[in-house]
Amino acid sequence: MSDPVQRPSQPYDERLTVPRSWWVLAVGVGVAFALILFPFGPLPILAGLVGGAALAMMGVSSYGSARIRVVAGSLLAGKARIPLDALGEAVVLDAQEAVAWRLHKADPRAFMLMRSYVPTALKVEVVDPADPTPYLYLSTRSPQRLADALTAVRTVA
């Protein structure tokens, strides 16, 4: 699994990589394509195996490429870039609380970078009055470290 990397110029950097079992499932997709093409002979079987697995692996890689970073006075979460001065209190969510905030406590206006295979999360309040987003929900394997990094960068600035 990917652990957050600490660098002096970059207080927090985490890639939300998928579990290893997902790569096995991607190979399984290739096997399924090969079985579909079984009646057409060995070359289509091989093409289905390689092509199906490659397509599935590209999808898995793309889904598992989401990053959360704190850099240059901003929080980068997926494709979003939020200035740190627009953020308020950060609340660490354990696995049960994270599920609740994904389901019945969720606000449709919130920005949510969720990954079902990451059980914990961080909820960060958005205090910018011009922004209709009430909070950010960020799936992270190290919510306390992310909260600490946000606090540390804000106190330095």
MDTraj code that builds the backbone (N, CA, C; nanometers):
import mdtraj as md
import numpy as np

residues = "MET SER ASP PRO VAL GLN ARG PRO SER GLN PRO TYR ASP GLU ARG LEU THR VAL PRO ARG SER TRP TRP VAL LEU ALA VAL GLY VAL GLY VAL ALA PHE ALA LEU ILE LEU PHE PRO PHE GLY PRO LEU PRO ILE LEU ALA GLY LEU VAL GLY GLY ALA ALA LEU ALA MET MET GLY VAL SER SER TYR GLY SER ALA ARG ILE ARG VAL VAL ALA GLY SER LEU LEU ALA GLY LYS ALA ARG ILE PRO LEU ASP ALA LEU GLY GLU ALA VAL VAL LEU ASP ALA GLN GLU ALA VAL ALA TRP ARG LEU HIS LYS ALA ASP PRO ARG ALA PHE MET LEU MET ARG SER TYR VAL PRO THR ALA LEU LYS VAL GLU VAL VAL ASP PRO ALA ASP PRO THR PRO TYR LEU TYR LEU SER THR ARG SER PRO GLN ARG LEU ALA ASP ALA LEU THR ALA VAL ARG THR VAL ALA".split()
xyz = np.array([
    [0.0830, -0.1175, 0.0000],
    [0.0000, 0.0000, 0.0000],
    [0.0877, 0.1241, 0.0000],
    [0.0317, 0.2326, -0.0428],
    [0.1045, 0.3585, -0.0493],
    [0.0884, 0.4356, 0.0808],
    [0.1997, 0.4700, 0.1430],
    [0.1964, 0.5533, 0.2618],
    [0.2252, 0.6963, 0.2223],
    [0.1714, 0.7917, 0.2979],
    [0.2018, 0.9304, 0.2671],
    [0.3514, 0.9551, 0.2780],
    [0.4040, 1.0333, 0.1870],
    [0.5463, 1.0645, 0.1841],
    [0.5649, 1.2026, 0.2439],
    [0.6561, 1.2161, 0.3384],
    [0.6835, 1.3453, 0.3993],
    [0.8059, 1.4067, 0.3342],
    [0.7921, 1.5312, 0.2872],
    [0.9024, 1.6070, 0.2312],
    [0.9008, 1.7441, 0.2961],
    [1.0175, 1.8070, 0.3131],
    [1.0196, 1.9371, 0.3774],
    [0.9348, 2.0410, 0.3046],
    [0.9402, 2.0457, 0.1720],
    [0.8658, 2.1458, 0.0964],
    [0.7210, 2.1035, 0.0730],
    [0.6916, 1.9796, 0.0995],
    [0.5577, 1.9266, 0.0759],
    [0.5169, 1.8482, 0.2004],
    [0.4427, 1.9109, 0.2921],
    [0.4145, 1.8468, 0.4200],
    [0.3282, 1.7212, 0.4126],
    [0.2508, 1.7050, 0.3048],
    [0.1669, 1.5861, 0.2950],
    [0.1475, 1.5495, 0.1491],
    [0.1638, 1.4221, 0.1190],
    [0.1439, 1.3713, -0.0169],
    [0.1014, 1.2256, -0.0060],
    [-0.0171, 1.1949, -0.0550],
    [-0.0678, 1.0575, -0.0496],
    [-0.1368, 1.0231, -0.1802],
    [-0.1068, 0.9064, -0.2315],
    [-0.1759, 0.8540, -0.3491],
    [-0.2691, 0.7433, -0.2999],
    [-0.3950, 0.7527, -0.3376],
    [-0.4956, 0.6570, -0.2914],
    [-0.4980, 0.5348, -0.3831],
    [-0.3899, 0.4585, -0.3780],
    [-0.3769, 0.3416, -0.4648],
    [-0.4782, 0.2335, -0.4271],
    [-0.5153, 0.1563, -0.5271],
    [-0.6119, 0.0482, -0.5053],
    [-0.5429, -0.0703, -0.4380],
    [-0.6203, -0.1561, -0.3709],
    [-0.5619, -0.2758, -0.3103],
    [-0.5060, -0.3708, -0.4171],
    [-0.4123, -0.4537, -0.3765],
    [-0.3498, -0.5488, -0.4704],
    [-0.4517, -0.6439, -0.5320],
    [-0.5551, -0.6768, -0.4580],
    [-0.6556, -0.7707, -0.5098],
    [-0.7258, -0.7164, -0.6343],
    [-0.7316, -0.5853, -0.6497],
    [-0.7952, -0.5284, -0.7684],
    [-0.7162, -0.5602, -0.8939],
    [-0.5843, -0.5731, -0.8818],
    [-0.5022, -0.6074, -0.9982],
    [-0.5305, -0.7515, -1.0404],
    [-0.5558, -0.8390, -0.9436],
    [-0.5924, -0.9772, -0.9750],
    [-0.7272, -0.9788, -1.0481],
    [-0.8199, -0.8952, -1.0043],
    [-0.9494, -0.8860, -1.0728],
    [-0.9328, -0.8364, -1.2161],
    [-0.8376, -0.7457, -1.2379],
    [-0.8125, -0.6960, -1.3739],
    [-0.7639, -0.8096, -1.4639],
    [-0.6794, -0.8962, -1.4106],
    [-0.6352, -1.0132, -1.4880],
    [-0.7551, -1.1041, -1.5141],
    [-0.8447, -1.1144, -1.4156],
    [-0.9668, -1.1932, -1.4337],
    [-1.0534, -1.1410, -1.5477],
    [-1.0560, -1.0104, -1.5662],
    [-1.1291, -0.9523, -1.6793],
    [-1.0658, -0.9991, -1.8101],
    [-0.9330, -1.0030, -1.8143],
    [-0.8635, -1.0530, -1.9331],
    [-0.8975, -1.1981, -1.9611],
    [-0.9044, -1.2789, -1.8560],
    [-0.9421, -1.4199, -1.8720],
    [-1.0852, -1.4298, -1.9252],
    [-1.1742, -1.3449, -1.8759],
    [-1.3124, -1.3458, -1.9247],
    [-1.3178, -1.3116, -2.0736],
    [-1.2395, -1.2119, -2.1158],
    [-1.2345, -1.1777, -2.2585],
    [-1.1805, -1.2956, -2.3394],
    [-1.0798, -1.3637, -2.2853],
    [-1.0236, -1.4794, -2.3554],
    [-1.1283, -1.5896, -2.3705],
    [-1.2067, -1.6123, -2.2668],
    [-1.3106, -1.7151, -2.2744],
    [-1.4196, -1.6783, -2.3748],
    [-1.4510, -1.5506, -2.3825],
    [-1.5509, -1.5064, -2.4807],
    [-1.5022, -1.5351, -2.6224],
    [-1.3727, -1.5177, -2.6447],
    [-1.3155, -1.5363, -2.7785],
    [-1.2654, -1.6789, -2.8027],
    [-1.2895, -1.7692, -2.7093],
    [-1.2435, -1.9077, -2.7200],
    [-1.2869, -1.9770, -2.8496],
    [-1.4103, -1.9598, -2.8954],
    [-1.4523, -2.0304, -3.0179],
    [-1.3770, -1.9871, -3.1439],
    [-1.3082, -1.8749, -3.1386],
    [-1.2428, -1.8226, -3.2588],
    [-1.0968, -1.8642, -3.2740],
    [-1.0435, -1.9400, -3.1796],
    [-0.9081, -1.9911, -3.1944],
    [-0.8077, -1.9281, -3.0991],
    [-0.6813, -1.9762, -3.1080],
    [-0.5792, -1.9350, -3.0107],
    [-0.5364, -1.7878, -3.0207],
    [-0.5274, -1.7322, -3.1406],
    [-0.4853, -1.5917, -3.1507],
    [-0.5889, -1.4961, -3.0915],
    [-0.7179, -1.5130, -3.1216],
    [-0.8168, -1.4274, -3.0552],
    [-0.8206, -1.4475, -2.9033],
    [-0.7955, -1.5712, -2.8585],
    [-0.7905, -1.5957, -2.7137],
    [-0.6787, -1.5125, -2.6516],
    [-0.5609, -1.5181, -2.7124],
    [-0.4463, -1.4422, -2.6616],
    [-0.4736, -1.2917, -2.6675],
    [-0.5320, -1.2470, -2.7784],
    [-0.5641, -1.1044, -2.7924],
    [-0.6665, -1.0619, -2.6868],
    [-0.7654, -1.1451, -2.6620],
    [-0.8656, -1.1139, -2.5597],
    [-0.8052, -1.1089, -2.4210],
    [-0.7161, -1.2041, -2.3917],
    [-0.6506, -1.2073, -2.2613],
    [-0.5667, -1.0822, -2.2394],
    [-0.4807, -1.0523, -2.3356],
    [-0.3910, -0.9370, -2.3224],
    [-0.4695, -0.8060, -2.3288],
    [-0.5569, -0.7946, -2.4279],
    [-0.6330, -0.6703, -2.4443],
    [-0.7284, -0.6431, -2.3288],
    [-0.8016, -0.7453, -2.2875],
    [-0.8955, -0.7279, -2.1760],
    [-0.8249, -0.6939, -2.0464],
    [-0.7153, -0.7647, -2.0180],
    [-0.6394, -0.7356, -1.8961],
    [-0.5793, -0.5955, -1.9022],
    [-0.5272, -0.5571, -2.0181],
    [-0.4670, -0.4238, -2.0315],
    [-0.5713, -0.3141, -2.0101],
    [-0.6887, -0.3289, -2.0704],
    [-0.7948, -0.2288, -2.0514],
    [-0.8382, -0.2201, -1.9052],
    [-0.8565, -0.3352, -1.8429],
    [-0.8975, -0.3360, -1.7026],
    [-0.7891, -0.2755, -1.6134],
    [-0.6627, -0.3049, -1.6436],
    [-0.5533, -0.2485, -1.5639],
    [-0.5425, -0.0971, -1.5818],
    [-0.5712, -0.0488, -1.7018],
    [-0.5713, 0.0966, -1.7222],
    [-0.6813, 0.1613, -1.6381],
    [-0.7972, 0.0982, -1.6328],
    [-0.9058, 0.1512, -1.5505],
    [-0.8715, 0.1499, -1.4026],
    [-0.8129, 0.0403, -1.3558],
    [-0.7724, 0.0295, -1.2152],
    [-0.6655, 0.1336, -1.1830],
    [-0.5694, 0.1483, -1.2718],
    [-0.4624, 0.2462, -1.2504],
    [-0.5175, 0.3880, -1.2464],
    [-0.6093, 0.4186, -1.3342],
    [-0.6691, 0.5521, -1.3378],
    [-0.7474, 0.5803, -1.2099],
    [-0.8260, 0.4854, -1.1657],
    [-0.9060, 0.5037, -1.0445],
    [-0.8164, 0.5173, -0.9219],
    [-0.7055, 0.4469, -0.9209],
    [-0.6141, 0.4494, -0.8068],
    [-0.5088, 0.5575, -0.8146],
    [-0.5252, 0.6545, -0.9031],
    [-0.4232, 0.7582, -0.9164],
    [-0.4596, 0.8874, -0.8436],
    [-0.5712, 0.8899, -0.7718],
    [-0.6105, 1.0104, -0.6985],
    [-0.5060, 1.0420, -0.5919],
    [-0.4730, 1.1713, -0.5816],
    [-0.3732, 1.2147, -0.4841],
    [-0.4311, 1.3231, -0.3946],
    [-0.3801, 1.3267, -0.2731],
    [-0.4092, 1.4349, -0.1794],
    [-0.2745, 1.4939, -0.1406],
    [-0.2602, 1.6261, -0.1634],
    [-0.1332, 1.6930, -0.1325],
    [-0.1598, 1.8280, -0.0674],
    [-0.0673, 1.8671, 0.0176],
    [-0.0661, 2.0019, 0.0729],
    [0.0605, 2.0667, 0.0195],
    [0.0430, 2.1650, -0.0701],
    [0.1580, 2.2322, -0.1327],
    [0.1281, 2.3797, -0.1550],
    [0.2280, 2.4614, -0.1376],
    [0.2239, 2.6036, -0.1740],
    [0.0955, 2.6736, -0.1304],
    [0.0563, 2.6543, -0.0052],
    [-0.0615, 2.7230, 0.0461],
    [-0.1937, 2.6702, -0.0047],
    [-0.1934, 2.5514, -0.0631],
    [-0.3166, 2.4925, -0.1164],
    [-0.3273, 2.3459, -0.0779],
    [-0.4508, 2.3008, -0.0737],
    [-0.4800, 2.1589, -0.0586],
    [-0.5228, 2.1091, -0.1951],
    [-0.4506, 2.0123, -0.2485],
    [-0.4862, 1.9511, -0.3761],
    [-0.5459, 1.8147, -0.3458],
    [-0.6706, 1.7948, -0.3863],
    [-0.7402, 1.6691, -0.3622],
    [-0.8046, 1.6261, -0.4926],
    [-0.7463, 1.5255, -0.5560],
    [-0.7941, 1.4872, -0.6881],
    [-0.7666, 1.6016, -0.7837],
    [-0.8708, 1.6484, -0.8531],
    [-0.8550, 1.7603, -0.9465],
    [-0.8844, 1.8953, -0.8815],
    [-0.9252, 1.8948, -0.7556],
    [-0.9593, 2.0195, -0.6863],
    [-0.8350, 2.0835, -0.6256],
    [-0.8318, 2.2169, -0.6291],
    [-0.7247, 2.2939, -0.5651],
    [-0.7926, 2.3985, -0.4776],
    [-0.7730, 2.3867, -0.3458],
    [-0.8414, 2.4734, -0.2517],
    [-0.7370, 2.5507, -0.1712],
    [-0.7441, 2.6842, -0.1690],
    [-0.6504, 2.7609, -0.0871],
    [-0.6723, 2.7299, 0.0611],
    [-0.5639, 2.7204, 0.1367],
    [-0.5748, 2.6843, 0.2777],
    [-0.6499, 2.7887, 0.3591],
    [-0.6470, 2.9151, 0.3162],
    [-0.7195, 3.0171, 0.3921],
    [-0.8714, 3.0056, 0.3747],
    [-0.9175, 2.9227, 0.2823],
    [-1.0610, 2.8986, 0.2642],
    [-1.1087, 2.7795, 0.3463],
    [-1.0168, 2.7156, 0.4181],
    [-1.0510, 2.5956, 0.4938],
    [-1.0573, 2.6250, 0.6427],
    [-1.1507, 2.5587, 0.7097],
    [-1.1667, 2.5741, 0.8537],
    [-1.1186, 2.4506, 0.9276],
    [-1.1984, 2.4096, 1.0249],
    [-1.1630, 2.2986, 1.1120],
    [-1.1604, 2.1656, 1.0360],
    [-1.0617, 2.0837, 1.0688],
    [-1.0499, 1.9492, 1.0116],
    [-1.0881, 1.8474, 1.1184],
    [-1.1768, 1.7558, 1.0826],
    [-1.2238, 1.6536, 1.1759],
    [-1.1842, 1.5166, 1.1226],
    [-1.1110, 1.4415, 1.2041],
    [-1.0707, 1.3056, 1.1681],
    [-1.1908, 1.2133, 1.1856],
    [-1.2190, 1.1332, 1.0827],
    [-1.3316, 1.0402, 1.0867],
    [-1.2797, 0.8966, 1.0905],
    [-1.3239, 0.8204, 1.1926],
    [-1.2883, 0.6786, 1.1953],
    [-1.3748, 0.6052, 1.0927],
    [-1.3587, 0.4751, 1.0833],
    [-1.4271, 0.3982, 0.9787],
    [-1.5794, 0.4112, 0.9875],
    [-1.6361, 0.4000, 1.1079],
    [-1.7822, 0.4083, 1.1222],
    [-1.8332, 0.5484, 1.0905],
    [-1.7639, 0.6490, 1.1404],
    [-1.8059, 0.7868, 1.1155],
    [-1.7897, 0.8219, 0.9675],
    [-1.6864, 0.7685, 0.9033],
    [-1.6653, 0.7939, 0.7602],
    [-1.7804, 0.7370, 0.6776],
    [-1.8263, 0.6183, 0.7128],
    [-1.9404, 0.5587, 0.6417],
    [-2.0649, 0.6450, 0.6610],
    [-2.0866, 0.6938, 0.7820],
    [-2.2029, 0.7793, 0.8083],
    [-2.1976, 0.9063, 0.7239],
    [-2.0782, 0.9657, 0.7097],
    [-2.0657, 1.0887, 0.6301],
    [-2.0733, 1.0607, 0.4807],
    [-2.0507, 0.9375, 0.4402],
    [-2.0703, 0.9009, 0.2993],
    [-2.2176, 0.8802, 0.2679],
    [-2.2953, 0.8425, 0.3685],
    [-2.4348, 0.8042, 0.3462],
    [-2.5322, 0.9099, 0.3980],
    [-2.5883, 0.8885, 0.5146],
    [-2.6995, 0.9716, 0.5606],
    [-2.6601, 1.1106, 0.6101],
    [-2.5358, 1.1340, 0.6464],
    [-2.4936, 1.2676, 0.6899],
    [-2.4408, 1.3528, 0.5741],
    [-2.4269, 1.2949, 0.4577],
    [-2.3651, 1.3646, 0.3440],
    [-2.4505, 1.4816, 0.2963],
    [-2.3823, 1.5874, 0.2575],
    [-2.4469, 1.7046, 0.1979],
    [-2.4186, 1.6992, 0.0479],
    [-2.5206, 1.7102, -0.0367],
    [-2.4971, 1.7008, -0.1814],
    [-2.4065, 1.8109, -0.2364],
    [-2.3905, 1.9200, -0.1622],
    [-2.3046, 2.0291, -0.2089],
    [-2.1577, 2.0075, -0.1743],
    [-2.1282, 1.9081, -0.0934],
    [-1.9915, 1.8850, -0.0466],
    [-1.9031, 1.8294, -0.1579],
    [-1.7735, 1.8609, -0.1485],
    [-1.6752, 1.7990, -0.2379],
    [-1.6304, 1.6706, -0.1707],
    [-1.6449, 1.5594, -0.2406],
    [-1.6120, 1.4305, -0.1812],
    [-1.5149, 1.3544, -0.2696],
    [-1.3959, 1.3317, -0.2166],
    [-1.2978, 1.2455, -0.2818],
    [-1.3014, 1.1152, -0.2033],
    [-1.3850, 1.0229, -0.2502],
    [-1.4077, 0.8978, -0.1779],
    [-1.3440, 0.7812, -0.2504],
    [-1.2917, 0.6916, -0.1733],
    [-1.2473, 0.5632, -0.2231],
    [-1.3002, 0.4586, -0.1260],
    [-1.3803, 0.3663, -0.1761],
    [-1.4467, 0.2683, -0.0899],
    [-1.3482, 0.1777, -0.0170],
    [-1.2308, 0.1601, -0.0715],
    [-1.1316, 0.0718, -0.0108],
    [-1.0469, 0.1428, 0.0946],
    [-1.0698, 0.2707, 0.1181],
    [-1.0002, 0.3450, 0.2236],
    [-1.1030, 0.3714, 0.3336],
    [-1.0897, 0.3056, 0.4489],
    [-1.1956, 0.3134, 0.5496],
    [-1.2034, 0.4454, 0.6261],
    [-1.0940, 0.5179, 0.6404],
    [-1.0937, 0.6401, 0.7200],
    [-1.0952, 0.7634, 0.6310],
    [-1.1286, 0.8779, 0.6918],
    [-1.1409, 1.0001, 0.6126],
    [-1.1150, 1.1224, 0.6995],
    [-1.1086, 1.2366, 0.6316],
    [-1.0962, 1.3660, 0.6979],
    [-1.2047, 1.4566, 0.6415],
    [-1.2764, 1.5236, 0.7290],
    [-1.3789, 1.6204, 0.6882],
    [-1.3255, 1.7584, 0.7224],
    [-1.3137, 1.8439, 0.6208],
    [-1.2581, 1.9776, 0.6400],
    [-1.3650, 2.0799, 0.6038],
    [-1.3952, 2.1668, 0.6980],
    [-1.4952, 2.2711, 0.6769],
    [-1.4425, 2.3752, 0.5781],
    [-1.5301, 2.4223, 0.4893],
    [-1.4960, 2.5313, 0.3970],
    [-1.5566, 2.6591, 0.4545],
    [-1.4709, 2.7591, 0.4832],
    [-1.5171, 2.8826, 0.5478],
    [-1.5287, 3.0001, 0.4514],
    [-1.5001, 2.9790, 0.3256],
    [-1.5115, 3.0854, 0.2259],
    [-1.6601, 3.1140, 0.2010],
    [-1.7087, 3.2363, 0.2320],
    [-1.8514, 3.2657, 0.2141],
    [-1.8960, 3.2643, 0.0676],
    [-1.8033, 3.2828, -0.0248],
    [-1.8388, 3.2818, -0.1674],
    [-1.8502, 3.1406, -0.2237],
    [-1.8045, 3.0419, -0.1479],
    [-1.8055, 2.9028, -0.1939],
    [-1.9261, 2.8305, -0.1340],
    [-2.0147, 2.7739, -0.2162],
    [-2.1318, 2.7037, -0.1629],
    [-2.0990, 2.5664, -0.1034],
    [-1.9758, 2.5211, -0.1210],
    [-1.9357, 2.3905, -0.0685],
    [-1.9220, 2.3986, 0.0835],
    [-1.9998, 2.3187, 0.1592],
    [-1.9917, 2.3287, 0.3055],
    [-1.8677, 2.2624, 0.3654],
    [-1.8212, 2.1553, 0.3026],
    [-1.7040, 2.0849, 0.3552],
    [-1.6432, 1.9976, 0.2469],
    [-1.5206, 1.9519, 0.2756],
    [-1.4519, 1.8552, 0.1901],
    [-1.4499, 1.7231, 0.2651],
    [-1.4836, 1.6163, 0.1972],
    [-1.4715, 1.4817, 0.2535],
    [-1.3600, 1.4143, 0.1757],
    [-1.2525, 1.3793, 0.2453],
    [-1.1359, 1.3217, 0.1788],
    [-1.1047, 1.1848, 0.2371],
    [-1.1199, 1.0797, 0.1588],
    [-1.0750, 0.9476, 0.2019],
    [-0.9234, 0.9518, 0.2117],
    [-0.8703, 0.9078, 0.3234],
    [-0.7258, 0.9060, 0.3424],
    [-0.6884, 0.7958, 0.4402],
    [-0.5756, 0.7344, 0.4168],
    [-0.5286, 0.6292, 0.5071],
    [-0.4683, 0.6881, 0.6344],
    [-0.4329, 0.8163, 0.6311],
    [-0.3704, 0.8833, 0.7459],
    [-0.4415, 1.0156, 0.7748],
    [-0.5644, 1.0105, 0.8239],
    [-0.6378, 1.1356, 0.8442],
    [-0.5737, 1.2287, 0.9471],
    [-0.5161, 1.1730, 1.0526],
    [-0.4544, 1.2586, 1.1546],
    [-0.3320, 1.3297, 1.0989],
    [-0.2526, 1.2616, 1.0195],
    [-0.1346, 1.3253, 0.9588],
    [-0.1752, 1.4362, 0.8627],
    [-0.2827, 1.4148, 0.7869],
    [-0.3308, 1.5194, 0.6968],
    [-0.3817, 1.6392, 0.7765],
    [-0.4576, 1.6147, 0.8825],
    [-0.5064, 1.7242, 0.9674],
    [-0.3896, 1.8001, 1.0292],
    [-0.2887, 1.7272, 1.0764],
    [-0.1700, 1.7916, 1.1341],
    [-0.0956, 1.8739, 1.0301],
    [-0.0858, 1.8228, 0.9075],
    [-0.0171, 1.8963, 0.8004],
    [-0.0921, 2.0248, 0.7669],
    [-0.2243, 2.0187, 0.7611],
    [-0.3039, 2.1389, 0.7342],
    [-0.2846, 2.2424, 0.8448],
    [-0.2863, 2.1966, 0.9692],
    [-0.2664, 2.2874, 1.0823],
    [-0.1269, 2.3476, 1.0801],
    [-0.0261, 2.2645, 1.0543],
    [0.1127, 2.3124, 1.0533],
    [0.1357, 2.4162, 0.9439],
    [0.0827, 2.3922, 0.8259],
    [0.1030, 2.4862, 0.7150],
    [0.0297, 2.6170, 0.7427],
    [-0.0885, 2.6096, 0.8034],
    [-0.1632, 2.7320, 0.8357],
    [-0.0931, 2.8152, 0.9421],
    [-0.0314, 2.7497, 1.0410],
    [0.0366, 2.8249, 1.1471],
    [0.1655, 2.8882, 1.0973],
    [0.2308, 2.8255, 0.9995],
    [0.3536, 2.8815, 0.9418],
    [0.3209, 3.0024, 0.8557],
    [0.2100, 2.9942, 0.7821],
    [0.1740, 3.1022, 0.6881],
    [0.1264, 3.2277, 0.7570],
])
top = md.Topology()
chain = top.add_chain()
for i, resn in enumerate(residues, 1):
    res = top.add_residue(resn, chain, resSeq=i)
    for name in ("N", "CA", "C"):
        top.add_atom(name, md.element.get_by_symbol(name[0]), res)
traj = md.Trajectory(xyz[None], top)
